[in-house]
Each structure stands twice: as structure tokens, then as C-alpha cells.
């Protein structure tokens, strides 16, 4: 007899020795506490208890290395960050490898193409001047604020997997590489502004502003914002943009008909570009715009694009009140974990958010709501009844009942969130 806590887990299986297209295999697993059980925990239990041949990647377990990126119920995410409670209780848990990557085995993919395209955007820092002393950059420095969280990218590949354009344009380096280029283009200390802007802009042509990368990023980085920033930057620096030779992928596509004639039994797939090579009109638009409409109009257009697409994302988002549950769901003297689900609009993009909080109830009218995101590495914090403390997986981090650090490296206490009671409903303020 299956208990109410039993979940069906469907996992994509592929054996390179057998070949073929692969298929899904079904497992049954009892998960008594979905609030504290991650998808990585599920995979480890299945591998240990039911099928030792199951292959998947993981390393840090704290949302830092990006190794465990996969498609979870149709959406890219990190197995170590996604809790079972984040998925609908009545649905199967379906796990498959990232899109657009060659599958090595089961959930393991070859990240080689990802890093090859990452290199296309010149992701390394080249100093503009030699210095004997390091730069001093304050946290409130405008350059640091502008880059913001974009430097937190862990190269997990989730954004590339979610992007529909990556599979349609071989020369497109993808949102992760363009986000890296954005952080360096916004850095006044870097010496490769012209070369990097030209390289990055060449790929920006292929973005269709679908916001898929922004939606799935486990670090809440907006690849779309980075791409629009680069496009605006190009409009403001027309003289720095130099024409690029055709990308090797485009050159290969241009000669595709010749290869097809030589080997008609295995014709290559058609390139999405109708001309079979470089889309000259798109590449040359910015360079020719000065002669066609004048530099003043182009710069004005850049300002409009910047205000409409990039500017709003730099503003502080308004806070909102989200229902956490009925007050009777939070026993006095206990600490309960709950996941807040709400929609947030940023510029013209609307996304569904999930935010876990820890609610401590001291009396009938006294609550304390803690963010369950560790202040050290951003991993999930849980309440441990036995030790009477909050624990996280990042190097033994621990907090007491008041959220104060008592062990490990977290630099500050757990953040407290505003709350209020309305008609017997506990509401928590989030951004």
C-alpha cells in the first residue's frame, strides 16, 4: 500500500553503450517531509536504495557550483535548490537533462559547447593599466551597483537550456556568455571594451527578448537585461563597433549545400538564416544607421531603448504582501517552514516567484518571520528541532532561535521579514 507521502519520480535514462534515443524510467519514493527534501536528495536516495546505475552531477549542495542543473517538471533549475514542496503535490516529479546539450549518460550532459560559446564573448578581464596596488571599489560605487547580481553567475547552463534561440542560431553564444560580457563592458578598468562590445553585439542580434533565461536563473540574474544593456551601449558607442568576419558556424552553414551535394544520403539540417550565411542587414544596421538617419537619431533611439527596456530593471521593486497561511497553521512555540508563491512584475516582464520563509510563533499575536536563505552562500536554511537551532548546508552554518549566528561562516543574522495578521491570515511582506 502506498502512503500519502509516496511520490512517482520519472527520470530520463540514456546509456551510451546501448545508444538510441533514451527513455523515461519510473520510480516510487516515500518522501515524508517535502519541505526539507530537495530534488538532489531524491536522486541520491533513488541511486542508493533502488538503482545504483543512475548518473547525475552534483558537488556543493548549496546552490553555488551549478553542477546539478537539469529540467525539473519542464523548468530548468538546480536539483540542490529545488525542494519537493516547490512542485505540485498531485503531479509526478519528472527529471530530464538540460536542453541543447549532448547527453553523456542519463542526466549528465556535455558542457563543452557551453564553454566554447562562453569563450566567444571574451569572458576574461584585461586590465587597462598596470597597477601595483589593487583597486578599491566600495559596495555603493555606481559601477558596482550597475553590475549588481550579474557577477553571481555560476555557469550552470540553465539559461542556455531555456533559450529557444540557442538551438536556432549556431553562432549565438547565449545569455550566460552575454551576461559575463555585460559585467566586463560595464567595468571601466577593462581594456577590451571595443573588441568585447563587437563580439557581444554580434550575438545580441539573435535574442528575441523572451525572458526565458531571466525566468529560470537560480541566482535571479536577468540575462535579458544584460543583452539589452549591451545593445544600448552599442548605440551610444557607434565608433567602437567594428564589423566581424562570419562566425565559423555561419561559414559552415554557408557551405552546407556543397556538402549535401557530395553526400546526398545524409543531408545536413538547413540553417535558420535564409541566405545560408551572415545576416548582413542585421549586422550592418548600427554601422549604417549613422549615414541613414543621423547619429543624433540613433543616440536618441538608444536612450529610448535604455529607458524602456533596461532602465526600469535598475529601479527598486515595490514590496507586496503575500499570504503565508491561516494563523491556526502555525502552532504557538513552534517554527514552521512555508513557501510563499506570488507574481512579480519587473519592467515589462512578469514572473512567478517562490520564496521560502521560516515562521516562529511566540504567542497568539506574536510572530517572527525569517528568510530561509542563508546569508553566506544563499543555500536553504531549515529548523532542527533536536538541536534547537537553524541549520544550513554551507560549511556548518547555524543560527539560534532568534536568527543570530552561532556557528559557521555566515556574516550576518537571518533577515527578518515584516508581517501582519488580517482576518486570521498571516501575511508576509516580500519584494
C-alpha positions in Angstrom: 0.0 0.0 0.0 1.3 3.4 -1.0 1.2 6.1 1.7 0.1 9.7 1.0 3.7 10.8 1.1 4.7 8.4 -1.8 5.7 10.2 -5.0 6.2 9.0 -8.5 9.6 10.1 -10.0 10.1 9.8 -13.7 13.8 10.1 -14.8 15.3 10.2 -18.3 17.7 7.3 -18.8 20.2 7.1 -21.6 23.0 4.5 -21.8 25.8 5.5 -24.3 26.7 1.8 -24.7 23.2 0.9 -25.9 22.6 4.1 -27.9 19.2 5.0 -29.1 17.1 8.0 -28.0 16.7 7.1 -24.4 13.5 6.8 -22.4 12.0 7.7 -19.0 12.1 5.2 -16.1 9.6 5.4 -13.2 10.5 5.1 -9.5 8.4 5.2 -6.4 9.8 7.0 -3.4 8.3 7.8 0.1 9.0 11.5 0.9 7.6 12.2 4.4 8.9 15.8 4.6 8.8 17.5 1.2 9.6 20.9 2.7 13.2 19.9 3.6 13.8 17.3 0.8 15.5 18.6 -2.3 15.4 17.0 -5.7 19.1 16.2 -5.2 18.1 14.3 -2.0 15.5 12.4 -4.1 18.2 11.4 -6.7 20.7 10.3 -4.1 18.1 8.1 -2.4 17.0 6.5 -5.6 20.6 5.9 -6.5 21.3 4.4 -3.1 18.1 2.5 -2.5 16.8 1.5 -5.9 19.2 1.9 -8.9 22.9 2.4 -8.5 23.4 2.9 -12.2 21.6 6.3 -12.2 24.0 9.0 -13.3 23.8 12.7 -12.4 26.2 15.5 -11.4 26.4 17.3 -8.0 29.1 18.8 -5.9 28.5 21.7 -3.4 24.8 21.0 -2.5 24.5 24.7 -1.6 23.4 26.4 -4.9 26.9 27.5 -5.6 28.7 25.3 -8.2 25.9 24.8 -10.7 26.8 21.1 -11.3 23.2 19.8 -10.7 21.4 21.8 -13.4 18.6 19.9 -15.0 15.0 20.2 -16.2 12.6 19.7 -13.3 9.0 19.3 -14.3 9.6 21.2 -17.5 11.5 24.0 -16.0 15.3 24.4 -15.7 16.7 24.5 -12.1 19.2 23.2 -9.7 18.4 19.9 -8.0 20.1 21.1 -4.8 17.9 24.2 -4.6 14.6 22.9 -5.7 12.5 21.4 -2.8 9.9 18.7 -3.4 7.3 21.1 -1.9 8.0 23.5 -4.7 6.3 21.0 -7.1 2.6 20.4 -7.2 1.7 17.5 -4.8 -0.6 15.8 -7.3 2.0 15.6 -10.1 4.7 13.2 -11.0 8.3 14.5 -10.5 9.9 14.5 -14.0 13.6 14.9 -14.4 15.5 15.2 -17.6 18.8 16.6 -18.8 19.3 20.2 -20.0 18.2 21.1 -23.5 20.6 21.9 -26.3 23.4 19.8 -24.7 24.8 16.4 -25.9 23.7 13.8 -23.3 26.6 11.8 -21.9 24.5 9.5 -19.7 21.1 9.9 -18.0 21.0 13.4 -16.5 24.7 14.2 -17.3 25.3 16.4 -20.3 28.5 17.6 -22.1 29.1 21.2 -21.1 31.8 21.6 -23.7 29.6 23.5 -26.2 28.5 25.9 -23.4 32.1 26.9 -22.5 33.1 27.0 -26.1 30.5 29.7 -26.7 31.3 31.3 -23.4 34.8 31.9 -24.8 33.3 33.7 -27.8 32.3 36.7 -25.6 35.9 37.2 -24.3 35.0 36.4 -20.7 38.4 37.3 -19.2 39.4 40.6 -17.6 42.2 42.5 -19.3 43.5 45.5 -17.1 43.5 48.9 -18.8 46.6 50.0 -16.8 49.2 48.2 -14.7 48.9 48.9 -11.0 51.0 47.9 -8.0 48.0 48.3 -5.6 44.6 46.8 -6.0 41.5 48.9 -7.0 39.4 49.9 -4.1 35.7 49.6 -5.0 33.1 50.4 -2.4 29.8 48.5 -2.2 27.9 51.6 -3.1 30.0 52.5 -6.1 27.8 53.2 -9.1 29.7 50.7 -11.3 29.2 48.0 -8.7 25.5 48.8 -8.3 25.0 48.7 -12.1 26.5 45.3 -12.4 24.7 44.1 -9.2 24.0 40.4 -9.0 25.2 39.7 -12.6 28.6 38.7 -11.2 27.0 35.9 -9.3 26.6 33.6 -12.4 27.7 30.1 -11.6 27.7 28.9 -15.3 25.1 26.1 -14.6 23.7 26.3 -18.1 20.0 26.7 -17.1 19.6 29.9 -19.0 21.1 28.4 -22.2 18.8 25.3 -21.9 15.7 27.5 -21.6 16.7 29.8 -24.6 14.9 28.8 -27.8 17.3 30.8 -29.9 20.4 28.8 -28.9 19.1 25.8 -30.9 18.3 28.0 -33.9 21.5 30.0 -34.3 24.8 28.2 -34.1 26.7 31.4 -33.8 24.7 32.6 -30.8 26.9 32.5 -27.7 23.9 32.5 -25.3 22.7 34.5 -22.3 25.3 33.3 -19.8 28.2 34.5 -22.0 26.5 37.8 -22.8 25.8 38.3 -19.1 29.5 37.9 -18.5 30.3 40.3 -21.3 27.9 42.8 -19.7 29.8 42.7 -16.4 33.1 43.5 -18.1 31.7 46.1 -20.5 30.3 48.0 -17.5 33.8 47.8 -15.8 35.8 50.9 -16.6 39.0 49.2 -15.6 38.9 46.7 -18.6 40.9 47.3 -21.7 38.9 45.2 -24.2 35.9 47.4 -24.5 35.9 47.7 -28.3 36.6 44.0 -29.1 34.2 42.7 -26.4 31.4 45.0 -27.5 31.8 43.9 -31.1 31.8 40.2 -30.1 28.9 40.5 -27.7 26.8 42.7 -30.0 27.2 40.1 -32.8 25.3 37.6 -30.6 22.8 40.1 -29.3 21.2 40.1 -32.7 19.8 36.6 -32.1 18.0 37.4 -28.8 14.2 37.6 -29.1 13.5 39.0 -25.6 11.5 36.0 -24.5 12.8 36.3 -20.9 13.2 32.5 -20.6 16.7 33.0 -19.2 15.6 35.5 -16.6 12.7 33.2 -15.6 14.8 30.2 -14.8 18.1 31.6 -13.4 18.7 30.1 -10.0 20.7 33.2 -9.0 17.9 35.6 -10.1 20.2 37.1 -12.8 18.5 38.7 -15.8 20.3 37.6 -19.0 17.8 39.7 -20.9 18.8 42.8 -19.0 22.4 42.2 -19.8 21.6 41.8 -23.5 19.6 45.0 -23.7 22.3 46.8 -21.8 24.8 45.7 -24.5 22.5 46.9 -27.3 22.0 50.2 -25.6 25.8 50.5 -25.1 26.4 49.9 -28.8 24.0 52.7 -29.8 26.0 55.0 -27.6 29.4 53.9 -28.9 28.9 53.5 -32.6 32.5 54.3 -33.4 33.7 51.5 -31.2 31.7 48.8 -33.1 33.7 47.1 -35.7 32.4 44.6 -38.3 33.1 41.0 -37.5 34.0 38.3 -40.0 31.5 35.5 -40.3 31.3 33.2 -37.4 32.7 29.7 -38.1 29.3 28.2 -37.5 27.9 30.6 -40.1 30.7 29.7 -42.6 29.9 26.0 -42.2 26.3 26.7 -42.8 27.1 28.7 -45.9 28.9 25.6 -47.4 26.2 23.2 -46.4 24.7 22.9 -49.9 28.2 21.8 -51.2 28.4 19.1 -48.5 24.9 17.9 -49.3 25.8 17.5 -53.0 28.8 15.4 -52.0 26.9 13.2 -49.6 23.2 13.3 -50.5 22.4 10.3 -48.3 23.0 12.4 -45.1 21.9 16.0 -45.9 22.7 18.5 -43.1 19.9 20.4 -41.5 19.0 23.7 -43.0 20.5 26.8 -41.3 17.8 29.2 -39.9 19.3 32.1 -41.9 17.6 32.1 -45.4 20.8 33.3 -47.1 22.7 30.4 -45.6 25.4 32.7 -44.2 25.8 36.1 -42.5 22.6 38.2 -42.0 24.2 41.3 -43.4 21.3 43.6 -42.8 21.2 42.9 -39.1 25.0 43.1 -38.7 25.4 46.4 -40.5 22.3 48.2 -39.1 24.2 50.1 -36.3 27.1 50.9 -38.6 24.9 52.2 -41.4 22.4 53.9 -39.1 24.6 57.0 -38.8 24.6 57.5 -42.5 20.9 56.8 -42.9 19.2 58.6 -40.1 22.0 60.5 -38.4 23.9 59.9 -35.3 21.6 62.1 -33.2 18.6 60.0 -34.0 20.4 56.8 -33.2 21.6 58.1 -29.9 18.1 59.2 -29.1 16.8 55.8 -30.1 19.4 54.3 -27.7 18.1 56.5 -24.9 14.5 55.3 -25.6 15.5 51.7 -25.7 17.5 52.1 -22.5 14.6 53.8 -20.7 12.1 51.3 -21.9 14.0 48.0 -21.6 16.9 48.5 -19.2 16.2 51.5 -17.0 13.2 50.1 -15.2 15.1 46.9 -14.2 17.6 49.1 -12.3 14.9 50.6 -10.1 13.9 49.3 -6.7 11.0 46.9 -6.9 7.9 47.7 -4.8 7.2 45.4 -1.9 4.0 43.3 -1.7 2.1 41.3 0.9 1.8 37.6 0.4 -0.4 35.1 2.2 1.6 32.6 4.2 -1.4 30.7 5.5 -4.0 30.6 8.3 -2.8 31.6 11.8 -4.0 28.2 13.1 -1.4 26.5 10.8 1.3 28.0 13.0 1.3 26.4 16.5 2.4 28.6 19.4 6.0 27.8 20.4 6.8 26.1 17.1 8.8 27.1 14.0 7.2 26.2 10.7 8.7 26.3 7.1 6.4 27.7 4.4 6.9 28.6 0.8 5.4 31.9 -0.4 4.2 31.9 -4.0 3.5 35.1 -5.8 3.9 37.0 -9.1 6.3 39.9 -9.6 6.5 42.4 -12.4 9.9 43.8 -13.4 9.8 46.3 -16.2 7.5 44.5 -18.8 8.4 41.0 -17.6 6.1 39.1 -15.2 7.4 36.1 -13.4 6.2 33.6 -10.8 8.3 33.6 -7.6 8.7 31.1 -4.8 10.2 32.3 -1.6 10.7 30.0 1.5 10.3 31.6 4.9 10.5 30.2 8.5 7.7 31.4 10.8 8.2 31.4 14.6 5.1 31.9 16.7 5.7 33.0 20.3 2.1 33.7 21.3 -1.4 34.2 19.8 -0.4 37.6 18.3 3.4 37.5 18.2 5.2 36.1 15.1 8.7 36.3 13.8 9.2 35.6 10.1 12.8 34.7 9.0 14.1 34.5 5.4 15.3 30.9 5.0 18.1 32.0 2.6 21.5 31.7 4.3 23.4 35.0 4.4 26.6 33.2 3.4 26.0 31.4 0.2 22.3 31.6 -0.3 21.5 28.0 0.4 18.3 26.9 2.2 18.2 27.1 6.0 16.0 24.7 7.9 14.9 24.4 11.5 16.3 21.4 13.5 14.1 20.5 16.5 16.7 18.2 18.1 19.4 20.8 18.3 17.0 23.7 18.7 18.7 25.8 16.0 18.5 26.8 12.4 20.9 24.9 10.2 22.2 25.3 6.6 24.5 23.2 4.5 27.1 25.8 3.9 30.1 24.6 5.9 28.2 24.0 9.1 26.4 27.3 9.4 23.9 27.6 12.3 21.7 30.2 13.9 19.8 30.3 17.2 16.1 30.7 17.6 16.5 34.5 17.2 18.3 34.0 13.9 21.7 35.0 15.3 24.9 33.3 14.0 26.2 30.7 16.4 28.4 28.6 14.1 30.0 28.6 10.7 30.8 31.4 8.3 27.5 33.3 7.7 28.4 37.0 8.1 25.1 38.2 9.5 21.9 37.0 11.2 18.9 35.7 9.3 16.9 38.6 7.8 13.5 39.2 9.4 10.5 40.0 7.2 7.6 42.3 8.1 4.3 40.5 8.8 0.7 41.2 9.7 -2.5 39.4 10.6 -5.6 40.1 8.5 -8.8 38.2 9.2 -6.9 35.2 10.6 -4.4 35.1 7.7 -0.7 35.6 8.2 0.8 37.9 5.5 4.5 38.5 4.9 6.0 41.4 3.0 8.4 40.5 0.2 10.0 42.2 -2.8 
